[in-house]
Amino acid sequence: MKESDGLGIDNDGRLYWNGKPVEIIGRRVDLTRGQSIFAVVVAIFTIVGSIGAAAQGWAAYHDWACRNKQPALLSCPSN
């Protein structure tokens, strides 16, 4: 924390450290075959999970709407 006063930004938004410009080098991320497969599997499970969460939210709203006589997208079951 003592050296945080060496950090600065100029009017154009460039980052400086102790008066010298900080060079940010862009690096390409190379994944191994196993890492790529794992990333795809995680992405698929994330999509499946989000679809399931959306379905659960819709079902909860529909149930709430029917119980409270609010507008629902589908017809409510008769009691």
N, C-alpha and C positions, 0 to 999 in steps of 0.2 A: 504494500500500500504506500510505502514511502516514495516509490518511484513513479507513482501514477501522475504526478505533475509533469512528467516528460511526454505524456501523450497529448496530441493536439490534432485539430482538424482545421484546414484552411477554408477560405470562403467558397472554394469550388468543391468542397467535400472530400478532399484528399487527406489521408491519414498520415500523421507525422509522429516520429518518436525522437525526442531530444533534438528537434530541429531538422531531422533528416527524413525524407519521404520513405514510407514503409512500402516495400515492393511486395505485392501479392501475386504469387505465381500460381496460375491455374494448372491443376494437375488432373489428368484423366484417371478415372477410377477403373481399374481393370479387375474384374472378378474371375475367380477360377470357375471351372465348370460346375463344381459342387455348390459354390456360393450362388451362382446364377440360378440353379435349380431350386435351391432353398429360397431365394428371393421370390421366384415365381410361385412356389407353394405358399409362402406367407401372403403374397398378394391375393391368391385365390381364396385362401381362408378368410382374409380380411373382407373381401367382397361378399362371400357367403355369410359371414357374420353380420355385415351391415344389412344385407337383405333380410336376414332373420330378425334383426332388431327393428327394422322398419315394419315388418309383418306383425311383430308383437305389439308395437306402438299403435298400428292401425286397429288391431283386434281390441286392445284396451280402450281406445277411443270409441269404437263402435259399441262396445259393452256399456261404457259410461253414457254415451249418447242415448242408447235405448232405455237405460234405467232412469235418466233424467229428462226424458221427452225433448231431447235436442235433435237437430237435423243430423241424420246419418246417411251415408252413401247407399247402403243397402236397407231393405225393409227390415224392421225389427220383428222378432218372433212374437206372436200373440200369446198372452198368458192365460 
